[in-house]
Amino acid sequence: MENTKHALVTGGTSGVGLSIVNQLVKHNFKVTFIGSNSSKGKRVELEINNSSNSLTKGLKHKFVQLDLSDLSLVKEFSNQFKQENKSLNLLVNVAGIMSPKQQLTASGLDKTFAIGYLSTFILSTELIPLLEKVENSRIVNVGGGFNIINKAKLEFDNLNFTNRYSGLKTAFATIHAKSVLTQILAEKLIPKNIDVNSFHPGTVKSNLTRNMPKVLQFLAKMASVFMAKESSNGIFVCLDKSITGQTGKLFVKQKTIDLKFGLEYSDELWEITKKIVSEY
């Protein structure tokens, strides 16, 4: 078991995240996956640990129930994970929500932004010591369409999104911020040989609309008939050996687009984010 590869996946109990977890298990990774729904997570844990592949390899996959909007808990988890594990080959940040009405954390942060971006920042920066212990490690972030990423713009004095709140715009801004972070980390981690990329998940069945009005949930359920069961593009970015060494890219249908955000803009986001998370 010494050479077993280890992956950590957020949002791993449904949709894009679960499809990636299932493929990682098939490729003999030991997988730790994070979700907010304890009963669902335990059910998935039992299913994959009882799979023939896991039984054959003697792997023990683990579900962790964690509220990613609580940054104190995210930091606590990161510290515990570092104590319990010697290395990490792959970190996949998939978790995200979309809400028509704003939800704030106890400390006043927007939940969409906290879950989708701030928790990604903490996990990605805190777990670097484990990622640099192995060759060809990767951080993979869920992204979106290039136009969405490029058109969204952050208002640095309104990162709790309380001014004229829009659930859709906040979700787009969160994906945009995560894409900027992808570029920043890719550049910073080149000396450590850690690749950092984003991927467009494609149209995949998911629980992203779980916080939306019942009518929209119903429409999404109807549309899901025509959606894919897994994110082939996300799986590709996590597992394909041919892209080793490529970093700072957005992958769309297994094709690369360079992420090129302005240095001043990126630096400002980095510094503001460090300030926000330092309080937890």
NORURCOR-V548812 format. One record per residue. RES is the residue in one letter. PSI is psi in whole degrees, 0 to 359 (NA if undefined). OMEGA is omega in whole degrees, 0 to 359 (NA if undefined). D_FIRST is the distance of its C-alpha to the first C-alpha in whole Angstrom. Layout:
RES,PSI,OMEGA,D_FIRST / RES,PSI,OMEGA,D_FIRST
This chain:
M,358,184,0 / E,323,186,4 / N,11,180,6 / T,132,177,5 / K,143,184,9 / H,133,178,11 / A,145,174,14 / L,126,185,17 / V,126,173,20 / T,150,183,24 / G,35,189,26 / G,8,183,23 / T,357,180,25 / S,166,172,28 / G,226,183,29 / V,314,182,28 / G,316,180,25 / L,322,179,24 / S,324,177,24 / I,317,178,22 / V,313,182,19 / N,320,180,20 / Q,325,177,19 / L,320,177,16 / V,316,180,14 / K,332,180,16 / H,21,171,14 / N,29,170,11 / F,146,164,11 / K,124,188,10 / V,128,167,14 / T,127,183,16 / F,140,186,19 / I,139,175,23 / G,167,181,26 / S,339,183,29 / N,106,186,30 / S,314,183,28 / S,319,178,29 / K,317,181,28 / G,316,178,24 / K,325,178,24 / R,316,179,25 / V,319,179,23 / E,315,180,20 / L,318,182,21 / E,313,184,21 / I,330,177,18 / N,338,177,16 / N,358,180,18 / S,152,183,18 / S,323,181,17 / N,314,181,14 / S,321,180,12 / L,321,181,13 / T,318,184,12 / K,351,181,9 / G,26,182,8 / L,149,178,8 / K,104,181,11 / H,148,190,13 / K,131,172,16 / F,138,176,20 / V,120,176,22 / Q,121,184,25 / L,131,175,27 / D,102,184,30 / L,351,176,30 / S,345,177,34 / D,99,188,34 / L,333,175,33 / S,318,179,32 / L,324,179,30 / V,317,178,28 / K,320,179,28 / E,315,178,27 / F,316,181,24 / S,316,180,23 / N,318,179,23 / Q,319,180,21 / F,321,179,18 / K,326,179,19 / Q,327,186,19 / E,348,185,16 / N,143,182,13 / K,332,184,13 / S,169,178,13 / L,128,180,14 / N,329,188,14 / L,127,173,17 / L,123,181,20 / V,115,181,22 / N,100,184,25 / V,329,189,27 / A,139,177,29 / G,158,176,32 / I,165,172,36 / M,130,185,39 / S,130,180,42 / P,328,177,46 / K,140,185,47 / Q,136,173,45 / Q,129,180,43 / L,147,175,43 / T,172,179,40 / A,334,180,42 / S,9,174,42 / G,11,177,44 / L,148,175,41 / D,130,186,41 / K,322,179,38 / T,315,182,38 / F,321,181,37 / A,314,182,35 / I,312,187,33 / G,328,185,33 / Y,305,187,33 / L,321,177,33 / S,325,177,30 / T,317,178,28 / F,313,182,30 / I,309,182,29 / L,317,184,25 / S,320,182,25 / T,323,182,27 / E,331,186,25 / L,7,177,21 / I,319,180,22 / P,330,178,21 / L,322,182,17 / L,326,183,18 / E,357,179,19 / K,345,184,16 / V,159,177,15 / E,146,173,17 / N,40,176,19 / S,161,185,18 / R,146,164,20 / I,127,182,23 / V,123,182,24 / N,135,174,27 / V,137,181,29 / G,221,180,33 / G,193,178,36 / G,147,183,39 / F,320,181,40 / N,320,178,43 / I,314,181,42 / I,319,184,40 / N,324,184,43 / K,329,180,46 / A,146,181,44 / K,137,181,45 / L,139,170,45 / E,107,188,47 / F,342,177,46 / D,8,181,49 / N,47,182,48 / L,3,167,44 / N,359,170,44 / F,30,182,46 / T,341,179,49 / N,117,177,52 / R,61,186,53 / Y,136,173,49 / S,122,181,48 / G,318,182,45 / L,314,181,44 / K,323,178,45 / T,320,178,43 / A,317,179,40 / F,319,179,41 / A,325,179,41 / T,315,177,38 / I,321,178,36 / H,312,180,38 / A,319,180,37 / K,328,178,34 / S,321,175,34 / V,318,178,36 / L,322,178,33 / T,314,179,31 / Q,315,181,34 / I,310,182,34 / L,322,179,30 / A,316,181,30 / E,317,182,32 / K,330,188,31 / L,5,176,28 / I,315,180,28 / P,338,181,28 / K,2,179,25 / N,39,175,24 / I,117,179,23 / D,138,180,24 / V,118,182,26 / N,161,175,28 / S,160,176,30 / F,144,171,30 / H,122,186,33 / P,342,187,31 / G,186,181,34 / T,98,186,36 / V,144,176,33 / K,133,181,34 / S,177,177,33 / N,23,184,34 / L,332,183,36 / T,14,186,39 / R,337,179,39 / N,2,182,41 / M,166,177,44 / P,154,184,47 / K,322,181,47 / V,314,180,49 / L,325,176,46 / Q,319,179,43 / F,315,180,45 / L,321,178,46 / A,322,179,42 / K,320,178,41 / M,318,182,44 / A,336,184,43 / S,341,177,39 / V,328,184,40 / F,5,183,40 / M,157,179,37 / A,155,179,34 / K,341,181,31 / E,159,178,28 / S,94,182,28 / S,327,179,28 / N,318,177,29 / G,319,178,26 / I,320,179,23 / F,312,183,25 / V,329,179,25 / C,325,194,21 / L,334,189,20 / D,125,183,22 / K,339,184,21 / S,342,182,25 / I,8,177,26 / T,130,181,24 / G,343,175,26 / Q,132,184,28 / T,153,181,29 / G,30,183,32 / K,156,166,32 / L,124,179,33 / F,124,176,32 / V,117,183,34 / K,43,176,34 / Q,14,174,31 / K,148,186,34 / T,144,171,34 / I,130,179,37 / D,137,173,37 / L,120,184,37 / K,83,176,40 / F,148,183,41 / G,145,183,44 / L,316,181,43 / E,317,179,45 / Y,314,180,44 / S,316,180,40 / D,321,181,41 / E,318,178,43 / L,317,180,40 / W,312,183,38 / E,319,179,40 / I,319,180,41 / T,316,177,38 / K,320,180,37 / K,318,180,40 / I,310,186,39 / V,340,180,35 / S,343,181,36 / E,357,185,38 / Y,NA,NA,35
